[in-house]
Amino acid sequence: MRIVSPDRRSISLLPLNWREGRITHFLKKNYLLFLTISFFFILAFFFISWPVVAYDTDIWYHLSGGRYFFENHQIADNSYFSFLSPAKNWYNYYWLFQIITFTIFSYADYYALIILRCLLFLATAYLIYLQLVQEEEDDFKLLLALAFFVGSTLAFTTRELLVRPHLFTYLFIALFLYLLEKKKKLLWLLPLLGIFWNNIHGIEYPVMLLILFAYLAEFFWQGRKSQEERSGGKYVNWQLIMTCYTIFLTPGFIKLLPTPFEAQFGSGRFQFLYIDEHKLLPWEKIFTFSLFPFSNILGFIQNTLIISFFAIFLVSLCRRKLRISHAVLFAGAVYLLFQHTRFCFEFFLLSLPMARQFIQFSSGFKPSKKAFFIILSLLMIIVPLLAYASSFRFRPHYPLSSAVLPTGVVAFLNHVNVGGKLMNDPNSGGYLHWSLHKNYKIAMDLQMSIFSDNDFAQVSNAFCNENAFQDFIRQYDPSFITVSLMYQSRFVNFIANHGQFVPVFLDKDAILYVNGEHYPILAEGYRIKTIDPYRIRDLDIEKMDEEKKGLVYNEASRILQIDKTNPVANWLVGNLKILPRNYEGALRHAEIVINNQPDLSVGYIMKADVMRELGHHAEASYLYQMAVERGSAPDIKTLYRNLFIVYNKLGEYKKAYKLYFQVANPFSVNSSYQDIYELSLSAAATGKIKDAIVFLKIAALKVPREDIEYRKKIDDMLAYLSSK
C-alpha cells in the first residue's frame, strides 16, 4: 500500500525489511535462473563442440550391430564379424541401442551422435538439478544443493563423452529416482521406462531392481508401523512390482538373467585385469586430491564426491535421519563402486536422494548477500569453465577424431579389396568390423559378452610372444596382420622369422602386414622396403643420401595415394620437400596434418620448420609453442632446439636461455658438450656471466682431445667472459 505526501512523494506503508526481503528474493530467483541457464549453456556448448573421440571403439560395434539388424532383419546374436572358432552365440542386451544409434547415424553421420550424446547428458543433468535444488530454501542449503548438482554433473563429463548404452542408463536412473522422490503421481510411467531400459541396456537390470527394491522395502516397513504412513498406498506398490517384471519383456529374457554376472563368475571373470573400466577401484585413488595442474579438476571433483557421500551416510545414520530406501540405495551403490571403476557413476546417482535428505536437515552459516552471489557465480560459471577449459584444451578434428583409429589400415584394405582374415589388436576391433568391407573377418573386438578371457589372451599374446604367434597362425592362417604401437617393440623381435608376412602399409599408430603366400602380387607391389616402420622417430632425413631419399619419398607417396591424410607419410614427404627448398609443397603437407590432426604436434612442427627457413621467425615461434603444448613430438629435443634458435633470432634471449635447460641440463651425464656450450652462450646473452663460465667449465670437461675446434671455442669464450 502506498500514499502520496504533501510534497507529492510516494510513501510505502509496508515495513522496510519486508520490501527488502521481496527485492532480495526477486534478485535471488532471477539471478539463479540466469546462472542455471548459463550453466546448461556451457554444458551444451562443450558437448556440441567436442567431436566423437575414440576413447574406445565400442560405438562402432554398436553401429555394426544396428546395420546387421536392418540388413538381416534379426538381432545380432553371433560373432558374424570374427574368424575365431568355434563361432560365438550370445545374448545382445543392447540391441535397441544399436538400432537407435544406427538409425540416427544414417541420417546425419557423426553429427547425429554428437547431438544424441548432448541431449542425453543435458536431460540427465536437468533431472539431477530437479532432484537436488529447491529455490525456496535458505541460502546455505541452496548453495549446498548447487554444489552437489554442479559436482555430480561435472563428474559425469568424461563418461558421457562416450556414445554408449550407459548414456541411457544414467538417464533412466536419474528419472526413476526423480519420479520416486518427487513425482509419485507419474509412477505409472515406470513400467514403460523399464521396458525401454531393459532393451537398451539390459545388463543394468540389477540396478533397476535395486532402486525398485529400495522403495518397496520402505513401503512395506512403513506399512508395518502405520497404515497412514504408507507413501502412495497400494498404487505405488503395484507400479513398482509391475516394473520389476519388465525384465521379462525382452527377447530371450532367460539369457538376459545371468548376463550381468558373467564378469564375476563366467568366462570373462578376469576382465578386471585387462580392461581399464573393469578394474577395481583402489582405496588410495579415492584419497588422492590434486587440483594442480587444473586438468586434474574432474578427478578431484569425483574423489571429493565419493568422500562426501560416505560422510553424509555416517552423519545421517548417527542423526537417525536416514530413510530405509536411501540406506538400501547407498548399500547397493557402495557394492557397485568397489566392483569396477566404471560403476562410480552409478554410485553418484544412487547416492543423490540421500544427499537431498541430508541437505534438508542440515544447517550452517548464513552468508551475506554479496558472498552468496559471489559463491553462486563461482559454482555455476567459473568452476565449469575452468574444468572444461583445462581438461579439454585442444579440440580434435570435428566431427570425428581419427587420432587413434586405424583409418589408414581400413583405407588400404578396402582399396585392394581382396578379403581375408585380419589378425588385429582387440582395442581397434569395433572400428575395423564397422569400416571394413564384408569380405574381411577380424579376430575380435572388446565385446566381452561374446568373447572370453581365453580369446583375449590368445589374440593379445600372439603380438608379444612368438610361441603364441606361431600357434595362432597355425590355427587360423590369417591373410593380414595389423600391429598396434603398444605391441611393436615385442612383435619386431620375432616377425622377421616369419618371412611370409611383409609390411605393406604404415598407419599413424599401426603397421599392416600381408601374408605373401596368400597374396604374392599384393605383397610384392606394396612391400615397404626402405622405410623402417619401427624406427620412424629415429629417421634423420638430412643424413640420408639422395638415393635413399628418393626411395623413402616414393614409398611415402604411395601411402598418400591411398590415405591422403596419413600423418606419418605427410611428415616424411613434407620434410623431404623442405630440404630442396620446396616450401610450398611442404606447407601443403603440414596443413593436411594440422587440419586432420589438430591435436597432434607433427603438423605444427613441420609448418614451423618451413616458417623458420623462410625467415618468418615470429610465426615459427608461435607454431613451435603450439607443438610444445600438445606434446608427443617425434623428437622433443630437436623441437626445443629449433625454438631456442627462433627465440635468439627474435632477440628473446631470456626465453631462449630458460628453454634450453630442457635440452641441455649441464649436470646431466647425457648432455653433450656442444649443447652445454650453446647453453653457456645463451646465459651470456642474458647477462648471466657467472652461469656461463660455470657451464663452459663443465663443457670443457667433456670435450675429447681430438676436437680441437670446440676446445679452442670454449677456451676463447672463457677468456673473454673472465675479462668482463
BAROPA-714056 format. One record per residue (C-alpha): x, y negated, z negated; residue in three letters. Coordinates in steps of 0.5 Angstrom, whole numbers. Layout:
N
SITE    px    py    pz residu
SITE     X     Y     Z    ALA
...
***
This chain:
724
SITE    px    py    pz residu
SITE     0     0     0    MET
SITE     3    -7     2    ARG
SITE     0   -14     0    ILE
SITE     2   -21     3    VAL
SITE     5   -26    -2    SER
SITE     4   -34    -1    PRO
SITE    10   -35     3    ASP
SITE     8   -29     8    ARG
SITE    13   -24     6    ARG
SITE    11   -17     6    SER
SITE    11   -13    -1    ILE
SITE    10    -6    -3    SER
SITE     6    -4    -9    LEU
SITE    10     3    -8    LEU
SITE    15     5   -13    PRO
SITE    22     4   -10    LEU
SITE    25    10   -12    ASN
SITE    19    14    -8    TRP
SITE    21    10    -2    ARG
SITE    28    11    -2    GLU
SITE    26    19    -3    GLY
SITE    22    18     3    ARG
SITE    27    15     7    ILE
SITE    32    20     5    THR
SITE    28    26     6    HIS
SITE    27    23    13    PHE
SITE    34    22    15    LEU
SITE    36    29    12    LYS
SITE    31    32    16    LYS
SITE    32    29    23    ASN
SITE    40    29    22    TYR
SITE    39    36    20    LEU
SITE    35    37    26    LEU
SITE    40    34    30    PHE
SITE    46    38    28    LEU
SITE    43    44    29    THR
SITE    41    43    36    ILE
SITE    48    40    37    SER
SITE    51    47    33    PHE
SITE    47    51    38    PHE
SITE    49    47    44    PHE
SITE    56    48    42    ILE
SITE    55    56    42    LEU
SITE    51    56    48    ALA
SITE    57    51    52    PHE
SITE    62    56    50    PHE
SITE    58    63    51    PHE
SITE    56    60    58    ILE
SITE    63    57    60    SER
SITE    67    63    58    TRP
SITE    68    69    63    PRO
SITE    67    76    63    VAL
SITE    74    78    60    VAL
SITE    76    86    60    ALA
SITE    77    86    52    TYR
SITE    75    93    54    ASP
SITE    72    96    61    THR
SITE    65    99    58    ASP
SITE    61    94    61    ILE
SITE    63    97    68    TRP
SITE    61   104    66    TYR
SITE    54   102    64    HIS
SITE    53    98    71    LEU
SITE    55   105    74    SER
SITE    50   109    70    GLY
SITE    45   104    72    GLY
SITE    47   105    79    ARG
SITE    47   112    78    TYR
SITE    39   112    76    PHE
SITE    37   108    82    PHE
SITE    41   112    87    GLU
SITE    39   119    84    ASN
SITE    32   117    80    HIS
SITE    34   120    74    GLN
SITE    38   118    68    ILE
SITE    46   119    68    ALA
SITE    47   125    63    ASP
SITE    53   129    66    ASN
SITE    60   127    68    SER
SITE    59   125    75    TYR
SITE    65   121    76    PHE
SITE    70   126    73    SER
SITE    74   131    75    PHE
SITE    76   134    68    LEU
SITE    73   141    68    SER
SITE    68   144    65    PRO
SITE    63   139    67    ALA
SITE    60   135    61    LYS
SITE    53   134    60    ASN
SITE    51   129    54    TRP
SITE    45   125    52    TYR
SITE    45   118    55    ASN
SITE    43   114    49    TYR
SITE    44   107    52    TYR
SITE    40   109    59    TRP
SITE    35   103    58    LEU
SITE    41    98    57    PHE
SITE    44   101    63    GLN
SITE    38   100    67    ILE
SITE    37    92    65    ILE
SITE    45    90    66    THR
SITE    45    93    73    PHE
SITE    38    90    75    THR
SITE    40    83    73    ILE
SITE    47    84    76    PHE
SITE    44    86    82    SER
SITE    41    79    83    TYR
SITE    47    74    80    ALA
SITE    53    78    79    ASP
SITE    57    77    73    TYR
SITE    54    70    72    TYR
SITE    47    74    70    ALA
SITE    51    78    65    LEU
SITE    54    71    62    ILE
SITE    47    69    61    ILE
SITE    44    75    58    LEU
SITE    50    75    53    ARG
SITE    49    68    52    CYS
SITE    41    69    51    LEU
SITE    42    75    46    LEU
SITE    47    71    42    PHE
SITE    43    65    41    LEU
SITE    37    69    39    ALA
SITE    41    73    34    THR
SITE    44    66    31    ALA
SITE    37    63    31    TYR
SITE    34    69    27    LEU
SITE    40    68    22    ILE
SITE    38    61    22    TYR
SITE    31    62    20    LEU
SITE    32    67    15    GLN
SITE    37    63    11    LEU
SITE    35    56    12    VAL
SITE    29    52     9    GLN
SITE    30    45    10    GLU
SITE    25    43     4    GLU
SITE    31    46    -1    GLU
SITE    35    41    -5    ASP
SITE    42    39    -2    ASP
SITE    46    44    -6    PHE
SITE    42    50    -4    LYS
SITE    41    47     3    LEU
SITE    49    47     4    LEU
SITE    50    54     1    LEU
SITE    45    57     6    ALA
SITE    48    53    12    LEU
SITE    55    55    10    ALA
SITE    53    63    10    PHE
SITE    49    61    17    PHE
SITE    55    58    20    VAL
SITE    60    63    18    GLY
SITE    56    69    20    SER
SITE    54    66    27    THR
SITE    62    65    28    LEU
SITE    64    71    25    ALA
SITE    60    75    31    PHE
SITE    63    71    36    THR
SITE    69    76    39    THR
SITE    64    82    38    ARG
SITE    58    78    42    GLU
SITE    63    77    48    LEU
SITE    63    84    50    LEU
SITE    57    85    54    VAL
SITE    55    92    51    ARG
SITE    49    95    48    PRO
SITE    51    92    41    HIS
SITE    48    86    43    LEU
SITE    41    88    43    PHE
SITE    42    92    36    THR
SITE    45    86    33    TYR
SITE    38    82    35    LEU
SITE    34    88    33    PHE
SITE    37    88    26    ILE
SITE    36    80    25    ALA
SITE    29    81    28    LEU
SITE    27    87    24    PHE
SITE    30    83    17    LEU
SITE    26    77    19    TYR
SITE    19    80    20    LEU
SITE    20    84    14    LEU
SITE    22    78    10    GLU
SITE    19    72    13    LYS
SITE    13    74    17    LYS
SITE     9    80    15    LYS
SITE     3    78    19    LYS
SITE     7    80    25    LEU
SITE    10    87    23    LEU
SITE     5    90    28    TRP
SITE    11    89    33    LEU
SITE    16    93    29    LEU
SITE    14   100    33    PRO
SITE    14    96    40    LEU
SITE    21    94    38    LEU
SITE    23   100    35    GLY
SITE    21   104    42    ILE
SITE    26    99    45    PHE
SITE    31    99    40    TRP
SITE    32   107    40    ASN
SITE    32   107    48    ASN
SITE    37   101    49    ILE
SITE    42   103    44    HIS
SITE    39   110    41    GLY
SITE    46   112    37    ILE
SITE    44   106    32    GLU
SITE    37   109    30    TYR
SITE    40   111    23    PRO
SITE    41   103    22    VAL
SITE    34   102    24    MET
SITE    32   108    19    LEU
SITE    36   105    13    LEU
SITE    32    98    14    ILE
SITE    25   101    14    LEU
SITE    27   106     8    PHE
SITE    30   100     4    ALA
SITE    23    96     5    TYR
SITE    19   103     4    LEU
SITE    23   104    -3    ALA
SITE    21    97    -5    GLU
SITE    14    98    -3    PHE
SITE    13   105    -7    PHE
SITE    17   102   -13    TRP
SITE    12    96   -14    GLN
SITE     6   101   -13    GLY
SITE     8   105   -19    ARG
SITE     8    98   -23    LYS
SITE     2    95   -21    SER
SITE    -3    95   -15    GLN
SITE    -3    88   -15    GLU
SITE     5    87   -14    GLU
SITE     4    91    -7    ARG
SITE     7    87    -2    SER
SITE     3    87     4    GLY
SITE    -1    93     2    GLY
SITE    -2   100     6    LYS
SITE    -2    96    12    TYR
SITE     5    94    11    VAL
SITE     7   102     9    ASN
SITE     4   105    15    TRP
SITE     7   100    20    GLN
SITE    14   102    17    LEU
SITE    12   109    18    ILE
SITE    10   109    25    MET
SITE    16   105    27    THR
SITE    20   111    24    CYS
SITE    17   116    29    TYR
SITE    19   111    35    THR
SITE    26   115    35    ILE
SITE    21   121    38    PHE
SITE    19   116    44    LEU
SITE    26   117    47    THR
SITE    28   122    53    PRO
SITE    31   128    50    GLY
SITE    30   126    43    PHE
SITE    32   132    40    ILE
SITE    39   131    43    LYS
SITE    39   124    40    LEU
SITE    38   126    33    LEU
SITE    45   129    32    PRO
SITE    49   124    36    THR
SITE    51   119    31    PRO
SITE    54   124    27    PHE
SITE    59   126    33    GLU
SITE    64   121    31    ALA
SITE    65   124    24    GLN
SITE    63   132    25    PHE
SITE    63   133    32    GLY
SITE    68   134    38    SER
SITE    70   126    37    GLY
SITE    71   126    30    ARG
SITE    78   124    31    PHE
SITE    77   118    35    GLN
SITE    79   113    29    PHE
SITE    86   115    30    LEU
SITE    86   112    37    TYR
SITE    80   108    39    ILE
SITE    81   101    35    ASP
SITE    74    99    34    GLU
SITE    73   106    31    HIS
SITE    79   105    26    LYS
SITE    78   105    18    LEU
SITE    78    98    15    LEU
SITE    83    98    10    PRO
SITE    82    94     4    TRP
SITE    89    90     5    GLU
SITE    86    87    11    LYS
SITE    80    84     7    ILE
SITE    84    80     2    PHE
SITE    88    77     8    THR
SITE    87    70     8    PHE
SITE    91    66    13    SER
SITE    88    59    16    LEU
SITE    94    57    20    PHE
SITE    95    58    26    PRO
SITE    88    56    27    PHE
SITE    87    61    32    SER
SITE    86    66    25    ASN
SITE    80    62    23    ILE
SITE    75    67    26    LEU
SITE    78    73    22    GLY
SITE    79    68    16    PHE
SITE    71    67    16    ILE
SITE    70    74    17    GLN
SITE    74    76    11    ASN
SITE    71    71     7    THR
SITE    64    73     8    LEU
SITE    66    80     6    ILE
SITE    68    78    -1    ILE
SITE    63    73    -2    SER
SITE    57    79     0    PHE
SITE    61    83    -5    PHE
SITE    61    77   -10    ALA
SITE    53    76    -9    ILE
SITE    52    83   -10    PHE
SITE    55    83   -17    LEU
SITE    52    77   -19    VAL
SITE    45    79   -17    SER
SITE    46    85   -21    LEU
SITE    48    82   -27    CYS
SITE    43    77   -27    ARG
SITE    37    82   -25    ARG
SITE    36    78   -19    LYS
SITE    37    84   -14    LEU
SITE    31    87   -10    ARG
SITE    31    94    -9    ILE
SITE    30    93    -1    SER
SITE    36    89    -2    HIS
SITE    40    94    -6    ALA
SITE    39    99    -1    VAL
SITE    41    95     5    LEU
SITE    47    93     2    PHE
SITE    49   100     0    ALA
SITE    48   102     7    GLY
SITE    52    96     9    ALA
SITE    58    98     5    VAL
SITE    58   105     7    TYR
SITE    58   103    14    LEU
SITE    63    98    13    LEU
SITE    68   103    11    PHE
SITE    67   108    16    GLN
SITE    69   104    22    HIS
SITE    72    97    23    THR
SITE    66    95    28    ARG
SITE    61    96    23    PHE
SITE    63    90    19    CYS
SITE    58    86    24    PHE
SITE    52    91    22    GLU
SITE    55    89    14    PHE
SITE    54    82    15    PHE
SITE    47    82    18    LEU
SITE    44    87    13    LEU
SITE    47    83     7    SER
SITE    44    77     9    LEU
SITE    37    78     6    PRO
SITE    41    79    -1    MET
SITE    45    72     0    ALA
SITE    38    69     2    ARG
SITE    35    71    -5    GLN
SITE    42    69    -8    PHE
SITE    41    62    -5    ILE
SITE    34    61    -8    GLN
SITE    36    62   -16    PHE
SITE    43    59   -15    SER
SITE    44    52   -18    SER
SITE    50    48   -17    GLY
SITE    53    41   -17    PHE
SITE    49    35   -13    LYS
SITE    53    32    -8    PRO
SITE    52    24    -7    SER
SITE    48    23     0    LYS
SITE    55    21     3    LYS
SITE    58    27     1    ALA
SITE    52    31     3    PHE
SITE    52    28    10    PHE
SITE    60    29    11    ILE
SITE    60    36     9    ILE
SITE    54    38    13    LEU
SITE    57    35    19    SER
SITE    64    39    18    LEU
SITE    60    45    17    LEU
SITE    55    44    23    MET
SITE    60    41    28    ILE
SITE    67    41    26    ILE
SITE    68    48    24    VAL
SITE    65    51    30    PRO
SITE    69    46    35    LEU
SITE    75    48    31    LEU
SITE    74    55    31    ALA
SITE    73    56    39    TYR
SITE    78    51    41    ALA
SITE    84    54    37    SER
SITE    81    61    38    SER
SITE    80    61    46    PHE
SITE    85    55    48    ARG
SITE    86    58    56    PHE
SITE    80    60    60    ARG
SITE    81    66    64    PRO
SITE    78    66    71    HIS
SITE    71    65    72    TYR
SITE    66    68    72    PRO
SITE    71    75    71    LEU
SITE    78    75    69    SER
SITE    81    81    72    SER
SITE    88    80    68    ALA
SITE    88    87    65    VAL
SITE    83    90    70    LEU
SITE    87    95    76    PRO
SITE    84    91    81    THR
SITE    90    92    86    GLY
SITE    89    99    85    VAL
SITE    82    99    87    VAL
SITE    83    95    93    ALA
SITE    89   100    95    PHE
SITE    85   106    94    LEU
SITE    78   103    98    ASN
SITE    83   100   103    HIS
SITE    86   107   105    VAL
SITE    79   111   103    ASN
SITE    82   118   103    VAL
SITE    78   120    97    GLY
SITE    81   125    92    GLY
SITE    83   126    84    LYS
SITE    86   120    81    LEU
SITE    89   121    74    MET
SITE    88   115    70    ASN
SITE    89   111    63    ASP
SITE    82   112    60    PRO
SITE    82   105    58    ASN
SITE    81   103    65    SER
SITE    76   109    67    GLY
SITE    70   105    66    GLY
SITE    72   100    71    TYR
SITE    75   105    76    LEU
SITE    69   109    77    HIS
SITE    65   103    78    TRP
SITE    69   100    83    SER
SITE    72   106    87    LEU
SITE    68   109    93    HIS
SITE    64   115    91    LYS
SITE    69   120    95    ASN
SITE    74   119    89    TYR
SITE    74   122    82    LYS
SITE    77   120    76    ILE
SITE    80   124    70    ALA
SITE    76   120    64    MET
SITE    73   113    61    ASP
SITE    72   112    54    LEU
SITE    65   114    53    GLN
SITE    67   119    48    MET
SITE    60   122    47    SER
SITE    62   125    54    ILE
SITE    69   127    53    PHE
SITE    72   130    47    SER
SITE    78   129    43    ASP
SITE    82   134    46    ASN
SITE    80   131    53    ASP
SITE    83   124    51    PHE
SITE    89   128    48    ALA
SITE    90   132    55    GLN
SITE    90   126    59    VAL
SITE    94   121    55    SER
SITE    99   125    53    ASN
SITE   100   127    61    ALA
SITE   103   120    61    PHE
SITE   108   121    56    CYS
SITE   110   128    55    ASN
SITE   113   132    61    GLU
SITE   110   139    59    ASN
SITE   103   136    58    ALA
SITE   104   132    65    PHE
SITE   106   139    68    GLN
SITE   100   143    65    ASP
SITE    95   137    68    PHE
SITE    98   137    75    ILE
SITE    98   145    75    ARG
SITE    91   145    73    GLN
SITE    88   139    77    TYR
SITE    93   137    82    ASP
SITE    91   130    83    PRO
SITE    92   126    89    SER
SITE    93   120    86    PHE
SITE    96   117    79    ILE
SITE    95   110    76    THR
SITE   100   109    71    VAL
SITE    99   103    66    SER
SITE   104    99    63    LEU
SITE   103   102    56    MET
SITE   106   109    59    TYR
SITE   111   106    64    GLN
SITE   117   107    59    SER
SITE   116   114    58    ARG
SITE   113   116    65    PHE
SITE   119   114    68    VAL
SITE   123   119    65    ASN
SITE   120   125    68    PHE
SITE   116   123    74    ILE
SITE   123   123    78    ALA
SITE   123   130    77    ASN
SITE   116   131    81    HIS
SITE   118   129    88    GLY
SITE   111   130    91    GLN
SITE   109   123    87    PHE
SITE   111   117    90    VAL
SITE   110   110    88    PRO
SITE   106   106    94    VAL
SITE   103   100    90    PHE
SITE   104    95    85    LEU
SITE    98    92    81    ASP
SITE    99    87    75    LYS
SITE   100    92    70    ASP
SITE   100    99    73    ALA
SITE   103   103    79    ILE
SITE   100   107    83    LEU
SITE   103   114    86    TYR
SITE   100   118    91    VAL
SITE   101   126    92    ASN
SITE   105   126    98    GLY
SITE   103   134    99    GLU
SITE    96   131   100    HIS
SITE    97   125   104    TYR
SITE   104   125   107    PRO
SITE   103   120   112    ILE
SITE   100   115   107    LEU
SITE   106   117   102    ALA
SITE   111   115   108    GLU
SITE   107   109   110    GLY
SITE   106   105   104    TYR
SITE   112   108   100    ARG
SITE   115   103    95    ILE
SITE   123   104    96    LYS
SITE   126    97    95    THR
SITE   123    94    89    ILE
SITE   124    98    82    ASP
SITE   117    98    79    PRO
SITE   119    99    72    TYR
SITE   124    93    73    ARG
SITE   121    87    76    ILE
SITE   122    83    70    ARG
SITE   130    84    71    ASP
SITE   130    82    78    LEU
SITE   135    77    80    ASP
SITE   133    74    87    ILE
SITE   139    69    87    GLU
SITE   144    75    87    LYS
SITE   141    79    92    MET
SITE   144    80    99    ASP
SITE   140    78   105    GLU
SITE   138    85   107    GLU
SITE   135    87   100    LYS
SITE   131    80   100    LYS
SITE   128    82   107    GLY
SITE   126    89   104    LEU
SITE   123    86    98    VAL
SITE   119    81   102    TYR
SITE   117    86   107    ASN
SITE   114    91   101    GLU
SITE   111    85    97    ALA
SITE   108    82   103    SER
SITE   105    89   105    ARG
SITE   102    89    98    ILE
SITE    99    82    99    LEU
SITE    95    84   106    GLN
SITE    91    89   101    ILE
SITE    91    85    95    ASP
SITE    92    77    96    LYS
SITE    91    75    89    THR
SITE    96    80    86    ASN
SITE   101    76    82    PRO
SITE   107    81    82    VAL
SITE   107    80    90    ALA
SITE   105    73    90    ASN
SITE   111    72    85    TRP
SITE   116    76    89    LEU
SITE   114    73    95    VAL
SITE   114    66    92    GLY
SITE   121    66    89    ASN
SITE   124    69    96    LEU
SITE   121    63    99    LYS
SITE   124    58    94    ILE
SITE   131    60    96    LEU
SITE   131    58   103    PRO
SITE   127    51   101    ARG
SITE   120    54   104    ASN
SITE   117    50    98    TYR
SITE   110    49   102    GLU
SITE   110    57   102    GLY
SITE   112    58    95    ALA
SITE   107    53    93    LEU
SITE   101    57    96    ARG
SITE   103    63    93    HIS
SITE   104    59    86    ALA
SITE    97    56    87    GLU
SITE    94    63    88    ILE
SITE    96    66    82    VAL
SITE    94    60    78    ILE
SITE    87    60    81    ASN
SITE    86    67    80    ASN
SITE    90    68    73    GLN
SITE    90    61    70    PRO
SITE    91    64    63    ASP
SITE    98    67    65    LEU
SITE   104    63    65    SER
SITE   107    66    72    VAL
SITE   104    61    77    GLY
SITE   106    55    73    TYR
SITE   113    57    72    ILE
SITE   113    58    80    MET
SITE   110    52    81    LYS
SITE   114    48    76    ALA
SITE   121    51    80    ASP
SITE   118    48    86    VAL
SITE   117    41    83    MET
SITE   124    41    80    ARG
SITE   127    43    86    GLU
SITE   123    37    90    LEU
SITE   126    32    84    GLY
SITE   119    32    81    HIS
SITE   121    33    74    HIS
SITE   115    30    70    ALA
SITE   110    35    74    GLU
SITE   115    40    73    ALA
SITE   116    39    65    SER
SITE   108    39    65    TYR
SITE   108    46    68    LEU
SITE   113    49    64    TYR
SITE   110    47    58    GLN
SITE   103    50    60    MET
SITE   107    56    62    ALA
SITE   110    56    55    VAL
SITE   104    55    51    GLU
SITE   101    61    55    ARG
SITE   107    66    53    GLY
SITE   108    72    56    SER
SITE   113    69    61    ALA
SITE   117    74    65    PRO
SITE   124    71    63    ASP
SITE   123    67    57    ILE
SITE   130    64    56    LYS
SITE   130    62    63    THR
SITE   124    58    62    LEU
SITE   127    55    56    TYR
SITE   133    53    60    ARG
SITE   129    50    66    ASN
SITE   125    46    61    LEU
SITE   131    44    58    PHE
SITE   134    42    65    ILE
SITE   128    38    66    VAL
SITE   128    34    60    TYR
SITE   135    32    61    ASN
SITE   133    29    68    LYS
SITE   128    25    65    LEU
SITE   132    23    59    GLY
SITE   128    26    54    GLU
SITE   135    28    50    TYR
SITE   131    30    43    LYS
SITE   126    34    46    LYS
SITE   132    38    50    ALA
SITE   136    39    44    TYR
SITE   130    42    40    LYS
SITE   128    46    45    LEU
SITE   135    49    47    TYR
SITE   135    52    40    PHE
SITE   130    57    43    GLN
SITE   135    59    48    VAL
SITE   142    59    44    ALA
SITE   142    60    37    ASN
SITE   149    58    35    PRO
SITE   149    63    30    PHE
SITE   147    69    33    SER
SITE   151    74    36    VAL
SITE   147    75    42    ASN
SITE   148    67    44    SER
SITE   153    66    50    SER
SITE   159    61    49    TYR
SITE   156    58    55    GLN
SITE   149    57    52    ASP
SITE   153    54    46    ILE
SITE   157    50    50    TYR
SITE   150    47    53    GLU
SITE   147    46    46    LEU
SITE   153    42    44    SER
SITE   153    37    50    LEU
SITE   145    37    48    SER
SITE   147    35    41    ALA
SITE   152    30    43    ALA
SITE   147    27    48    ALA
SITE   142    25    42    THR
SITE   148    22    38    GLY
SITE   149    28    33    LYS
SITE   156    28    34    ILE
SITE   158    33    28    LYS
SITE   153    38    30    ASP
SITE   156    38    37    ALA
SITE   163    39    34    ILE
SITE   161    45    30    VAL
SITE   157    48    36    PHE
SITE   164    47    40    LEU
SITE   168    51    35    LYS
SITE   163    56    35    ILE
SITE   163    57    42    ALA
SITE   171    57    42    ALA
SITE   171    63    38    LEU
SITE   167    67    43    LYS
SITE   171    64    50    VAL
SITE   175    70    53    PRO
SITE   182    68    54    ARG
SITE   182    69    62    GLU
SITE   176    64    62    ASP
SITE   181    58    63    ILE
SITE   176    53    66    GLU
SITE   171    54    60    TYR
SITE   177    54    55    ARG
SITE   179    47    58    LYS
SITE   172    44    58    LYS
SITE   171    46    50    ILE
SITE   178    43    48    ASP
SITE   177    37    52    ASP
SITE   170    36    49    MET
SITE   172    37    42    LEU
SITE   178    32    43    ALA
SITE   173    27    46    TYR
SITE   168    28    40    LEU
SITE   173    28    35    SER
SITE   176    21    37    SER
SITE   169    18    36    LYS
***
